[in-house]
Amino acid sequence: MFVGTQQRVTLNNTHYYVDMVFYNKELHAYILIELKTVKLMPEAVGQLNMYLNYYAAEINEPGDNPPIGIILCTDKDNVSAEYALGGLSNNIFASTYTYVIPEKEKLIAQVEAVLEKWDGENRIE
């Protein structure tokens, strides 16, 4: 479920804003998304980690699972991302995004390839 954009988090009289917040009913967890127009920087990981800690302590209801964080950025260095994201107790994921949506046929082919691979790996014999 979509909760909103620019959701305010106030800590010690300072306002911060989470770019997008969703609530996943299946997971019983908030999903916090940060959009970055630059490559993944360690500060973005720290910022999102702070938001996740706030949501876990102040927003979550009893029975909710820990919130999940996603950083969408224009580029990421896998080595830097591994060190920035490693060792955190919160679930934070980073991925790049694209400005152009692939052609319909290519997108369908990619989805089918992923499903085929998944089916092959999870087939019970």
C-alpha positions in Angstrom: 0.0 0.0 0.0 1.3 3.5 -0.8 1.7 5.5 2.3 3.1 8.7 0.8 6.0 10.8 -0.4 8.3 13.0 1.5 7.2 11.4 4.8 8.6 13.6 7.6 10.9 12.1 10.3 11.7 14.6 13.1 14.7 13.9 15.3 15.9 16.3 17.9 13.9 19.2 16.3 15.5 18.5 12.9 13.2 17.4 10.0 14.2 14.7 7.5 12.1 13.4 4.7 11.8 9.8 3.4 11.2 10.0 -0.4 8.6 7.2 -0.6 7.0 5.0 1.9 4.9 1.9 1.3 3.4 -0.8 3.6 3.5 -4.4 2.4 0.5 -6.2 3.8 2.0 -9.6 2.9 5.3 -8.9 4.8 3.7 -6.7 7.5 6.5 -4.3 7.0 7.1 -0.7 5.9 9.2 -0.3 2.7 11.2 3.0 2.7 12.6 4.1 -0.7 15.2 6.7 -1.2 15.8 8.1 -4.7 19.3 9.4 -5.5 20.2 11.2 -8.7 23.8 10.3 -8.2 25.8 7.1 -7.7 25.4 5.2 -4.4 27.2 7.1 -1.6 27.8 5.7 1.9 26.0 8.7 3.4 22.8 7.6 1.7 23.1 4.2 3.4 23.5 5.9 6.8 20.6 8.2 6.1 18.3 5.3 5.2 19.5 3.3 8.2 18.5 6.2 10.4 15.0 6.3 8.9 14.6 2.5 9.3 15.6 2.7 13.0 13.1 5.5 13.5 10.3 3.5 11.8 11.1 0.4 13.8 11.0 2.4 17.1 8.3 5.0 16.5 6.0 3.9 13.6 5.8 0.1 13.7 2.8 -1.4 15.4 3.0 -4.5 17.4 3.1 -7.5 15.0 4.9 -5.5 12.3 8.2 -6.8 11.0 11.2 -4.6 10.7 11.0 -2.0 7.9 12.9 -2.6 4.7 15.0 0.1 2.9 15.7 0.4 -0.8 18.0 3.0 -2.3 17.5 3.6 -6.1 20.5 5.4 -7.6 21.9 6.2 -11.0 25.0 4.0 -10.5 26.6 1.9 -7.8 30.1 0.5 -7.3 29.5 -3.1 -6.1 32.6 -3.0 -3.8 31.7 0.2 -2.1 28.1 -0.9 -1.8 29.2 -4.1 -0.2 31.2 -2.3 2.5 28.6 0.4 3.0 25.7 -2.1 3.4 27.6 -4.8 5.2 27.1 -5.5 8.9 23.9 -3.5 9.2 21.1 -5.1 11.2 18.5 -3.4 9.0 17.5 -4.7 5.6 18.8 -2.2 3.0 19.1 -2.9 -0.7 20.6 -0.7 -3.4 20.0 -0.9 -7.1 20.4 1.3 -10.1 17.5 2.6 -12.2 17.2 3.5 -15.8 15.7 6.5 -17.5 14.4 4.5 -20.4 11.9 1.7 -20.2 13.0 -1.3 -22.4 10.9 -2.2 -25.4 7.9 -4.4 -24.5 9.3 -7.5 -26.3 12.7 -7.2 -24.5 11.0 -6.7 -21.1 8.8 -9.8 -21.7 11.9 -11.8 -22.7 13.8 -10.7 -19.6 10.9 -11.6 -17.3 10.5 -15.0 -19.0 14.3 -15.7 -18.6 14.2 -14.9 -14.9 11.1 -17.1 -14.4 12.7 -19.9 -16.3 15.8 -19.7 -14.3 13.8 -19.5 -11.0 11.7 -22.5 -12.1 14.8 -24.5 -12.9 16.4 -23.7 -9.6 13.3 -24.4 -7.5 12.0 -27.5 -9.3 11.3 -30.4 -7.0 12.3 -33.8 -8.5 
